[in-house]
Amino acid sequence: MQLFMLTLWSVATLLTAGASAILFPRQADAGSPFDWSSITPSPDLQYQDCYGGYKCARLEVPLDWSQPNSTARAAIAILTIPVSVPENDPSFGGTLLFNPGGPGNSAIEFSLALGEQIRAVVDGEKHFEILAFDPRGVGMSTPSADCYHNTFNRVADTLQNMDAAMPPVAASDLGLQLRYSAAEALSKLCAQTAPGPDSIFAHMSTASVARDMLEIVERVDELRQTTQKRANSDKADRTDPLLQFYGISYGTMLGNTFASMFPDRIGRMVLDGIVDADDYLSGKVLTTIADAEKTIDQFYKTCYDAGDSCPLRQKGDKGPSDLRKRVDALLRSLEEEPVATVQDGRYRLVTSFQLRDTIRLCLYDPLSQYEYLAATLASSVAGDYSLLLQGPTVNPFLKEQACMAPDSGDPPAAYSWAYEAAVGVFCGDSYASAGKRNVSWAREAVRQQAKVSFTTGEVWSRLMLSCAGWEFDPKYAFHGPFGSPAPPRSKSDGTIGQAPLLILSNRYDHATPLRNAYALSKQHGGSSVVVQEAVGHTTLLSAQSACMARLIQDYYATGKVPRNGTTCKPDYAAQIPSKPCGEGVAATIFGTTTE
């Protein structure tokens, strides 16, 4: 994966500096441009051709699922990648919904870039139609969770609150106050821009999105039944359609919520990189980073084992801990005194937050980013911050966005409010259980985050601080209990029946630790955990494994889960220098070469 992909995983959009700019180009690489505002939302699925071979629709749903007969409506943007076989082919496996995490990530933008690769992972004995939808408020779904309606103002505020200008929250009460006040100001802006009970921010809960997913499943089945009835006058017996789903990171929170709310509507569900639901809803997100330091230690070990190939290793080092000591010392120094630099005609302040965020972001994708991280840390320790200032914490699209012409489309042509969307989902979901989010609460939250992870806690604390002053309490919400019973046996005639959950995790994941996977499995009867012996966030996005792909394909085809605790090795281990992934089965699966 490339570095520009990194802000998409596990609330990373909410955490990165300049996160108001989504990092995918609007049209990605799939076919010709498409104007979403040309589609009139409808309560049934009415597809139009789009992006040179795909199908697009805007499904009308109740804005408030607690009052489904209200006139207030939302429109869910849907992109479908057609199946590779005819639908009457025995190998046709149905429609598979996909969510790439977030919250706030556009599944449509993600699928335009990587949809065919996802299909290559899930397609085996059965072949699937891939359906990506933007959750309410996100991307091309409307109403938009846009607090600005003015790109220049958004960019101006982002630049005003750039991380380089803020003292570290973990070491400075002033830094805490500044971040808290900035988040509180954004909350006030969102309440002013989209006020009242029909504000999209009052209806962005994960439970609302789960209910939207059920509606999508119903409408997909309705369309398919209508088509089949036209082709065959003998209508088949109708049963309630079941969800087939692949959820990544926050997408596992969405999948867990759906499975707990509608346990009799689960068909096949793969959850990859598990979010702890209770921890997430508490607004503290402490479990999330429980393995952060263990994961970082894997980087230092890889660097030490690389010898002279790793620039961070120095002569006389006795083990990985010597490398860590130098970086930790630099972090503490930057906490006390940011460093002033000049680069590209601008002055920049280098802070501990920048260095911590760079480490965190690179841990999402060790295969391609360990080499860059080693070089950046080595040069920073030596007093050269040029690589750090060119890295992922610096958003290259801010200047470009500031100069964009106003966009009056509905939805607009470009998705630029990912930060507000992420805040809307997370802060709404945790509203009921987070308590009074005042400065004292924020101070304690920051202290706990820094205690759990010295290296990344300061960065993750921004997630909680983003909810300062948030006043939207979703009416339609679900706070547990989470879990589902073991499903009945799959149908013997080969048709899709219910199946237990397949739960995936890397051995080391700094954003969703392995323990979350086993905790989730205990909640859902018959489910099974598969562990990929790799480092990084989610098995799909951080490594390539023919073993894992075969297990996923077999599960979607048969509904059978492997033995709980089954392990898979990646085809390539992260190393320094990075090794191009251009050989073998995994490369074929991901489309980089052929055997």
C-alpha positions in Angstrom: 0.0 0.0 0.0 1.2 3.5 -0.6 1.6 6.2 2.1 -1.3 8.2 0.8 -3.6 5.4 1.9 -2.6 5.6 5.5 -5.1 8.1 6.8 -7.9 5.8 5.9 -7.5 3.2 8.6 -9.1 3.2 12.1 -10.1 6.8 12.8 -6.8 7.9 11.3 -8.7 10.5 9.3 -9.8 12.1 12.6 -6.3 12.0 14.0 -4.0 13.4 11.3 -3.0 17.0 10.9 -5.0 18.6 8.2 -7.4 15.7 8.2 -10.2 17.8 6.6 -8.9 16.7 3.2 -9.7 13.2 2.1 -6.7 11.7 0.5 -8.4 10.0 -2.4 -8.9 12.0 -5.6 -12.7 12.3 -6.3 -12.7 10.1 -9.4 -9.8 7.7 -8.3 -8.7 5.6 -11.2 -11.9 3.9 -12.3 -13.3 4.9 -15.6 -14.8 8.2 -16.6 -16.1 11.0 -14.2 -19.5 10.7 -12.7 -21.9 13.4 -11.4 -23.7 12.0 -8.3 -26.1 14.9 -8.3 -27.5 13.6 -11.5 -29.2 10.7 -9.6 -32.6 11.4 -7.9 -32.8 9.5 -4.6 -35.4 6.7 -4.6 -36.8 4.3 -2.0 -36.0 1.4 -4.3 -32.7 0.7 -6.0 -32.5 2.4 -9.4 -29.0 2.0 -10.8 -27.3 4.1 -13.3 -24.1 3.2 -15.2 -21.1 5.0 -13.7 -17.3 5.1 -13.7 -17.0 3.1 -16.9 -18.4 -0.3 -15.9 -19.8 0.1 -12.4 -23.4 0.9 -11.2 -24.4 3.7 -8.9 -27.6 4.5 -7.0 -28.9 6.8 -4.2 -31.2 4.9 -1.8 -33.7 7.0 0.1 -34.0 6.0 3.8 -35.6 7.6 6.9 -33.3 10.3 8.4 -34.5 9.1 11.8 -35.0 5.3 12.1 -36.8 5.9 15.4 -39.5 7.7 13.4 -39.3 5.9 10.0 -42.5 7.5 8.7 -41.2 11.0 9.2 -40.9 13.1 6.0 -37.2 13.8 6.7 -35.1 11.5 4.5 -31.4 10.8 3.8 -29.9 9.4 0.6 -27.3 6.7 0.8 -24.8 6.7 -2.1 -24.1 3.2 -3.4 -21.5 1.9 -5.9 -21.7 -1.7 -7.1 -18.9 -3.5 -8.8 -20.7 -6.1 -11.0 -20.0 -9.8 -10.4 -17.6 -11.5 -12.8 -20.1 -14.3 -13.7 -23.8 -14.2 -14.8 -26.2 -14.1 -11.8 -27.8 -17.4 -12.9 -24.4 -19.1 -12.8 -24.2 -21.7 -9.9 -21.0 -20.0 -8.7 -22.8 -16.6 -8.1 -22.5 -15.9 -4.4 -24.7 -12.8 -4.2 -24.0 -9.3 -3.0 -21.2 -8.5 -0.5 -21.3 -5.2 1.3 -18.0 -3.6 2.2 -16.9 -0.9 4.7 -13.2 0.3 4.9 -13.3 1.7 8.4 -13.1 5.2 9.7 -15.4 6.5 10.9 -15.7 9.1 8.1 -14.1 7.1 5.3 -15.8 6.9 1.9 -16.3 3.3 0.9 -17.0 4.5 -2.6 -13.7 6.3 -3.0 -11.9 3.3 -1.4 -13.6 0.9 -3.8 -12.8 2.9 -6.8 -9.2 2.6 -5.9 -9.1 -1.0 -4.6 -12.4 -2.6 -5.3 -11.0 -5.1 -7.8 -8.3 -6.2 -5.4 -10.9 -6.7 -2.7 -13.0 -8.9 -5.1 -9.8 -10.9 -5.9 -9.5 -11.7 -2.2 -13.1 -12.7 -1.6 -13.8 -14.5 -4.9 -13.0 -18.2 -5.0 -15.5 -21.0 -5.4 -18.1 -18.3 -5.2 -18.1 -15.0 -7.1 -19.6 -11.8 -5.6 -21.1 -8.5 -6.5 -19.3 -5.9 -4.4 -21.4 -3.2 -3.0 -19.8 -0.1 -1.4 -21.9 2.5 0.3 -21.0 5.8 1.9 -22.5 5.9 5.5 -24.9 8.7 6.2 -23.2 12.1 6.3 -20.1 10.7 4.6 -18.8 11.1 1.1 -21.5 11.2 -1.6 -24.4 10.4 0.9 -26.7 13.3 1.8 -27.3 15.3 3.9 -23.6 16.0 4.1 -21.9 16.3 7.5 -20.3 19.5 6.3 -19.9 22.2 9.0 -18.3 24.7 6.6 -19.9 24.7 3.1 -16.8 26.7 2.3 -13.5 24.9 1.5 -11.4 28.0 2.1 -12.7 28.5 5.6 -12.1 24.8 6.4 -8.5 25.0 5.2 -7.9 28.3 7.0 -9.1 26.8 10.3 -7.0 23.7 9.7 -3.9 25.8 9.1 -4.7 27.9 12.2 -4.8 24.8 14.3 -1.9 22.9 12.7 -0.3 20.6 15.2 3.1 22.2 14.8 1.7 25.4 16.4 0.3 23.6 19.4 2.1 22.6 22.6 2.0 18.9 23.4 -1.2 18.0 25.3 0.6 15.3 27.4 3.2 17.7 28.8 1.5 21.1 28.7 -1.8 22.3 30.2 -1.8 25.1 27.7 -1.6 22.5 24.9 -4.6 20.7 26.4 -6.6 24.0 26.7 -5.8 25.0 23.1 -6.9 21.6 21.6 -9.9 21.5 23.8 -11.0 25.0 22.9 -10.4 24.3 19.1 -12.6 21.2 19.3 -15.3 23.1 21.3 -15.3 25.8 18.6 -15.8 23.2 15.8 -18.7 21.7 17.8 -20.3 25.2 18.0 -19.8 25.7 14.3 -21.4 22.3 13.4 -24.4 23.2 15.7 -24.7 26.5 14.0 -24.4 25.2 10.4 -26.7 22.2 10.9 -29.0 22.9 13.8 -32.1 21.3 15.1 -33.5 17.7 15.4 -33.2 17.1 11.6 -29.5 17.9 11.6 -27.5 15.0 10.0 -25.3 15.1 13.1 -28.2 13.9 15.2 -28.6 10.9 13.0 -25.1 9.6 12.2 -25.0 6.8 14.9 -23.5 3.5 14.0 -26.9 2.0 14.8 -28.5 4.1 12.1 -25.9 2.9 9.6 -26.5 -0.7 10.6 -30.2 -0.2 10.0 -29.3 1.4 6.6 -27.4 -1.8 5.8 -30.5 -3.9 6.5 -32.5 -1.6 4.2 -29.8 -2.0 1.5 -30.0 -5.8 1.8 -33.8 -5.7 1.5 -33.7 -3.5 -1.6 -31.0 -5.5 -3.3 -33.0 -8.7 -2.7 -36.2 -6.9 -4.0 -34.5 -5.8 -7.2 -33.0 -9.3 -7.7 -36.4 -11.0 -7.1 -38.1 -8.6 -9.5 -35.5 -9.4 -12.2 -35.8 -13.2 -11.6 -39.5 -13.0 -11.7 -39.3 -11.4 -15.1 -37.0 -14.1 -16.3 -39.0 -16.9 -14.7 -42.7 -16.8 -14.1 -42.4 -19.3 -11.3 -41.5 -17.2 -8.3 -39.1 -18.8 -5.9 -40.0 -19.1 -2.2 -39.1 -15.8 -0.5 -37.1 -15.7 2.7 -35.6 -12.8 4.6 -32.4 -11.9 2.8 -29.2 -12.2 4.8 -26.3 -9.7 5.0 -22.9 -10.6 3.5 -20.3 -8.2 4.8 -16.6 -7.4 5.0 -15.8 -4.8 7.6 -12.3 -3.4 8.4 -11.4 -1.5 11.6 -14.3 0.8 12.5 -16.2 -1.4 10.0 -15.9 -4.2 12.6 -17.8 -1.9 15.0 -20.4 -1.5 12.4 -20.6 -5.3 11.7 -20.7 -6.1 15.5 -23.6 -3.6 15.9 -25.5 -5.1 13.0 -24.9 -8.7 14.2 -26.1 -7.7 17.7 -29.2 -5.8 16.5 -30.2 -8.3 13.8 -28.7 -11.7 14.6 -31.1 -13.6 12.4 -30.1 -11.5 9.4 -26.4 -12.5 9.3 -25.3 -14.5 6.3 -21.5 -14.2 6.0 -19.6 -11.7 8.0 -15.8 -11.1 8.0 -14.6 -8.6 10.6 -10.9 -7.6 10.3 -9.0 -5.5 12.9 -11.4 -5.5 15.8 -12.7 -2.4 17.6 -13.7 -3.0 21.2 -17.4 -1.8 21.2 -17.6 -1.0 24.9 -14.3 0.9 24.8 -15.3 2.8 21.7 -18.7 3.8 23.2 -17.1 4.9 26.4 -15.3 7.6 24.4 -12.0 6.7 26.0 -10.5 4.4 23.4 -7.9 2.9 25.7 -8.2 -0.7 24.6 -7.5 0.4 21.1 -3.8 1.2 21.9 -3.2 -1.6 24.3 -0.6 -3.2 22.0 0.9 0.0 20.6 4.2 -0.3 22.3 4.5 -4.0 21.6 3.9 -3.2 17.9 6.5 -0.4 18.0 9.0 -2.8 19.5 8.6 -5.0 16.5 9.8 -2.1 14.3 12.9 -1.6 16.5 13.6 -5.3 16.4 13.3 -5.3 12.6 15.6 -2.3 12.4 18.2 -3.8 14.7 18.1 -7.2 12.8 18.7 -5.3 9.5 22.2 -4.3 10.7 23.8 -1.6 8.6 20.8 -1.6 6.2 18.8 0.3 8.9 20.1 3.9 9.3 18.7 4.1 12.9 21.0 1.4 14.2 24.4 2.7 15.3 27.7 1.1 16.0 27.8 -0.2 19.6 24.0 -0.9 19.8 23.5 -4.1 21.9 19.8 -4.6 21.0 16.6 -3.0 19.8 16.2 -1.2 23.2 19.1 1.0 22.3 17.3 2.3 19.2 14.2 3.0 21.2 16.1 4.9 23.9 17.4 7.4 21.3 13.9 8.0 19.8 12.3 8.2 23.2 14.9 10.8 24.3 14.1 12.9 21.2 10.4 12.7 21.9 10.9 14.0 25.5 13.2 16.7 24.2 10.6 17.9 21.7 8.0 17.9 24.5 10.0 20.4 26.4 11.3 22.5 23.5 9.9 22.4 19.9 12.6 22.9 17.2 12.4 25.8 14.7 13.3 25.0 11.1 13.0 26.5 7.7 11.9 24.4 4.7 10.6 25.3 1.2 10.4 29.0 2.0 8.4 28.5 5.2 9.2 28.3 8.9 8.1 25.1 10.6 8.0 24.1 14.3 8.9 20.4 14.9 7.0 19.0 17.8 6.7 15.7 19.7 3.2 15.4 18.2 4.5 15.4 14.6 7.1 12.7 15.4 4.6 10.6 17.3 2.0 10.8 14.5 4.6 9.9 11.9 5.5 6.7 13.9 1.8 5.9 14.3 0.9 6.3 10.7 3.8 4.2 9.4 2.8 1.4 11.7 -0.4 0.9 9.6 1.6 -0.5 6.7 5.0 -1.9 7.8 5.7 -3.6 4.4 6.2 -0.3 2.6 6.8 2.2 5.5 9.4 0.7 7.8 12.2 1.8 5.5 10.8 5.4 5.4 10.3 5.4 9.2 13.8 4.2 9.9 15.3 6.9 7.7 13.0 9.6 9.2 13.8 8.6 12.8 17.6 8.4 12.1 17.7 11.8 10.4 15.5 13.4 13.2 17.8 12.0 15.9 20.7 13.5 14.1 18.9 16.9 14.0 17.8 16.9 10.3 14.0 17.2 10.2 13.5 17.5 6.4 12.2 13.9 6.0 9.8 14.3 8.9 8.4 17.5 7.5 7.8 15.9 4.1 5.9 13.0 5.7 2.3 11.9 6.3 1.5 14.5 9.0 1.8 17.2 6.4 -1.3 17.3 4.2 -0.3 18.2 0.6 -3.8 19.0 -0.5 -4.6 21.9 1.8 -3.2 24.6 -0.6 -4.9 23.0 -3.6 -8.2 22.9 -1.7 -8.0 26.5 -0.6 -8.0 27.5 -4.2 -10.9 25.4 -5.3 -14.0 27.1 -6.7 -17.2 26.8 -4.6 -19.2 23.6 -5.3 -23.0 23.9 -5.2 -23.7 20.3 -6.2 -25.9 18.1 -4.0 -23.8 16.1 -3.2 -20.8 18.2 -4.0 -18.2 16.8 -6.5 -15.5 16.5 -3.9 -15.5 15.0 -0.4 -13.7 17.4 1.9 -15.5 17.1 5.3 -14.1 13.7 6.4 -12.9 15.2 9.7 -16.4 16.6 10.6 -18.0 13.3 9.5 -15.6 11.3 11.8 -16.4 13.6 14.7 -20.1 13.3 14.1 -20.1 9.5 14.2 -17.6 9.0 17.1 -18.9 11.8 19.3 -22.5 10.9 18.7 -21.9 7.2 19.4 -20.1 7.9 22.7 -22.4 10.8 23.8 -24.6 8.7 26.2 -21.7 7.0 28.1 -18.7 9.4 28.0 -20.0 11.6 30.8 -19.5 15.3 31.1 -16.7 16.1 28.6 -15.2 19.1 30.4 -11.6 20.2 30.7 -11.1 18.0 33.8 -12.4 15.0 31.8 -10.1 15.9 28.9 -7.1 16.2 31.2 -7.7 12.7 32.7 -8.3 11.2 29.2 -5.0 12.5 28.0 -3.2 11.2 31.1 -4.6 7.8 30.6 -3.7 7.7 26.9 -0.1 8.7 27.6 0.1 6.0 30.3 -1.1 3.3 28.0 1.3 4.3 25.2 4.2 6.7 25.6 4.9 6.8 21.9 1.4 7.3 20.4 -0.9 8.2 23.4 -0.6 11.9 22.8 -1.8 11.5 19.3 -4.7 9.2 20.2 -5.9 11.6 22.9 -6.9 14.0 20.1 -9.7 11.5 19.3 -11.4 12.1 22.7 -10.7 15.8 22.7 -12.5 16.2 19.4 -15.8 15.7 21.2 -15.4 18.7 23.5 -18.7 20.6 23.6 -20.5 18.1 21.3 -24.2 18.5 21.7 -25.8 16.0 19.3 -27.3 13.0 21.1 -28.6 10.5 18.4 -32.2 9.3 18.9 -31.6 6.0 17.2 -28.7 4.3 19.0 -27.5 0.9 20.2 -25.3 0.5 23.3 -25.5 -3.3 23.7 -25.6 -5.9 24.8 -23.3 -7.0 22.0 -23.4 -10.6 20.8 -25.3 -13.2 18.8 -26.2 -16.9 19.2 -24.6 -19.6 17.2 -26.5 -19.7 13.9 -28.4 -22.8 12.6 -26.5 -25.0 10.2 -26.1 -23.7 6.7 -28.5 -24.9 4.1 -27.7 -28.3 2.5 -28.9 -27.3 -0.9 -25.9 -25.0 -1.5 -27.8 -21.7 -1.1 -26.6 -19.0 1.2 -27.6 -19.6 4.9 -26.5 -18.2 8.2 -23.0 -18.6 9.3 -20.9 -17.7 12.4 -18.6 -14.7 12.2 -15.1 -15.0 10.9 -12.8 -12.7 12.9 -9.4 -11.7 11.7 -6.4 -10.0 13.4 -2.7 -9.5 13.0 -0.5 -10.7 15.8 0.7 -7.1 16.4 -1.7 -4.2 15.7 -1.2 -0.8 17.2 -4.8 0.3 16.5 -6.8 -2.8 17.2 -5.1 -5.4 19.4 -5.4 -9.1 19.0 -7.2 -9.4 22.4 -10.1 -7.5 21.0 -10.6 -10.3 18.4 -10.9 -13.0 21.1 -13.2 -10.9 23.2 -15.5 -10.4 20.2 -15.5 -14.1 19.5 -16.7 -14.9 23.0 -19.7 -12.7 22.3 -20.8 -14.3 19.0 -21.6 -18.0 19.2 -19.7 -20.3 16.8 -17.4 -17.6 15.6 -13.7 -18.2 15.0 -10.5 -16.1 15.2 -7.8 -16.4 12.6 -4.4 -14.7 13.5 -2.1 -13.4 10.8 1.5 -13.6 12.0 2.2 -10.1 10.9 2.6 -6.5 12.1 0.2 -3.7 11.0 -3.4 -2.7 11.0 -5.9 -5.3 9.7 -4.9 -8.4 7.8 -6.1 -7.2 4.5 -4.3 -3.9 4.3 -1.0 -4.5 6.1 0.2 -7.7 4.6 -0.4 -10.2 1.7 -1.2 -13.8 2.6 -2.3 -16.5 0.2 -3.2 -18.5 3.3 -5.5 -15.8 4.6 -7.1 -15.3 1.2 -7.9 -19.0 0.9 -9.6 -19.1 4.3 -11.7 -16.0 3.4 -12.7 -17.4 0.1 -13.6 -20.8 1.6 -15.7 -19.1 4.4 -17.7 -17.0 1.9 -18.3 -20.1 -0.2 -19.3 -22.5 2.5 -20.0 -20.6 5.7 -17.6 -22.8 7.6 -15.1 -21.2 9.9 -11.6 -22.7 10.6 -10.6 -23.8 14.1 -10.5 -21.0 16.6 -6.9 -19.7 16.8 -5.9 -20.8 13.4 -2.8 -18.9 12.2 -1.6 -17.7 8.8 1.8 -16.5 7.8 2.1 -13.5 5.5 3.8 -14.1 2.1 6.3 -11.3 3.0 7.6 -10.0 6.3 8.3 -6.3 6.8 12.0 -5.6 6.5 14.5 -2.8 5.9 15.1 -2.0 3.1 11.6 -2.8 1.9 11.2 -5.8 -0.3 9.0 -5.3 -3.4 6.0 -7.7 -3.2 6.2 -8.9 -6.8 6.3 -12.6 -6.6 4.1 -15.6 -5.9 0.4 -16.1 -5.1 -0.1 -13.0 -3.0 1.1 -10.8 -5.8 -1.3 -12.5 -8.2 -4.2 -11.9 -5.7 -3.4 -8.3 -5.4 -2.8 -7.7 -9.1 0.9 -6.7 -9.0 2.2 -9.5 -11.2 1.4 -13.0 -12.4 3.1 -16.3 -11.5 
